[in-house]
Amino acid sequence: MTEQSWIGAVTRRQRVRLWRLRVRSLLQRLHRGLLYGLGRLSKEDAQLIFIDCQRFAGWHPLLILSDDDVLKEISEAFEDDPSLADLVSAACAHVSYKWESAGDELYEARRWARNLVEDYARDNDIVLRSRESNSDQDDDEQLAWS
């Protein structure tokens, strides 16, 4: 094989590989679009659609308030409860619609969402038990609500 034909073969291989990547990406986007149309998106697919659409929508978010981050922060402070994920999702949705920028946005947004989770838990008779509470403390001093 001469050097010219080898370079041509590499270029053809690269073009075929690029074409295959583009087709695969197109099929994945079409699949997510179909799932969206059917109302059967997974959390991961919804996040990918959001990321795919940012450039076209002209959105360039620097900070993202996510359910996972707030849930992690709540889980560090309180014992796990099966209803926390739904409360966190509701709290983050509320914060996202009402948020106004004023400094350390992400920390404050997470803090606000966390406070809402605690309020929602109290309103739904869900007891959040602090991970830091000592057995010597009175129930009144603990950060648990009933």
C-alpha positions in Angstrom: 0.0 0.0 0.0 1.5 3.4 -1.0 1.5 6.3 1.3 -1.2 8.1 -0.7 -3.5 5.2 -0.6 -2.9 4.7 3.1 -3.8 8.3 3.8 -6.9 8.0 1.6 -7.9 4.8 3.5 -7.5 6.5 6.9 -9.5 9.5 5.7 -12.3 7.1 4.5 -12.2 5.2 7.8 -12.5 8.5 9.7 -15.4 9.6 7.5 -17.2 6.3 8.0 -16.6 6.5 11.7 -17.9 10.1 11.9 -20.9 9.2 9.8 -21.7 6.2 12.1 -21.4 8.5 15.2 -23.7 11.1 13.6 -26.3 8.5 12.7 -26.2 6.9 16.2 -26.6 10.3 17.8 -29.5 11.1 15.5 -31.2 7.8 16.3 -30.7 8.4 20.1 -32.3 11.9 19.8 -35.2 10.5 17.8 -35.7 7.8 20.4 -35.7 10.4 23.2 -38.1 12.6 21.2 -40.5 9.6 20.8 -40.3 8.8 24.5 -41.1 12.5 25.2 -44.0 12.4 22.9 -45.4 9.3 24.5 -44.8 10.8 28.0 -42.4 8.0 29.0 -39.1 9.9 29.5 -36.7 8.7 32.2 -35.0 11.2 34.3 -31.7 10.7 32.4 -33.5 11.1 29.0 -35.1 14.3 30.2 -31.8 15.7 31.3 -30.2 14.8 28.0 -33.0 16.6 26.1 -32.5 19.6 28.3 -28.8 19.6 27.6 -29.4 19.1 23.8 -31.8 22.0 23.7 -29.8 24.6 25.6 -27.8 25.8 22.7 -30.8 26.0 20.4 -32.8 27.9 23.0 -29.9 30.2 23.8 -29.8 29.2 27.4 -26.4 29.0 29.1 -27.0 28.3 32.8 -24.0 28.6 34.9 -25.7 27.2 38.0 -28.2 24.3 38.1 -30.3 23.5 41.1 -30.8 19.8 41.0 -33.0 17.4 43.0 -30.0 15.1 43.5 -27.9 17.8 45.1 -30.6 19.0 47.5 -31.5 15.4 48.3 -27.9 14.7 49.1 -27.7 17.7 51.4 -31.0 16.7 53.1 -29.7 13.1 53.5 -26.6 14.4 55.3 -28.7 16.2 57.9 -31.7 13.8 58.2 -32.3 10.1 58.2 -33.6 8.7 54.9 -37.3 8.6 54.3 -38.9 7.2 51.1 -41.0 10.4 50.7 -38.1 12.8 50.7 -37.4 12.5 46.9 -40.9 13.8 46.1 -40.6 16.6 48.7 -37.2 17.6 47.3 -38.6 17.7 43.8 -41.5 19.9 44.8 -39.2 22.2 46.8 -36.8 22.6 43.9 -39.6 23.3 41.4 -41.0 26.0 43.8 -37.5 27.6 44.2 -36.9 27.5 40.4 -40.0 29.5 39.7 -39.6 32.0 42.5 -35.8 32.5 42.5 -34.2 35.9 42.2 -30.4 36.3 41.9 -28.6 37.9 44.9 -25.1 36.6 45.4 -24.2 33.0 46.2 -27.1 31.8 44.1 -26.6 28.0 44.2 -25.9 27.8 47.9 -28.9 30.0 48.7 -31.2 28.1 46.2 -30.2 24.8 47.8 -30.8 26.3 51.3 -34.2 27.6 50.3 -35.2 24.2 48.8 -33.9 22.4 51.9 -36.0 24.7 54.1 -39.1 24.0 51.9 -38.4 20.2 52.2 -38.5 20.6 56.0 -41.8 22.6 55.8 -43.3 20.1 53.4 -42.4 17.3 55.7 -44.0 19.0 58.6 -47.1 19.7 56.6 -47.3 16.0 55.6 -46.7 14.7 59.1 -43.3 13.3 58.1 -40.8 13.2 60.9 -37.3 14.2 59.9 -34.8 13.0 62.5 -31.5 14.8 62.6 -28.4 12.8 62.1 -26.5 15.0 64.5 -28.9 14.7 67.5 -27.5 13.2 70.6 -29.5 10.6 72.7 -28.9 12.9 75.7 -30.9 15.8 74.2 -34.6 16.3 75.0 -37.0 15.8 72.1 -37.7 19.5 72.2 -34.0 20.2 71.4 -33.8 17.8 68.5 -34.3 19.0 64.9 -37.1 16.5 64.3 -40.6 17.7 63.6 -43.8 15.7 63.9 
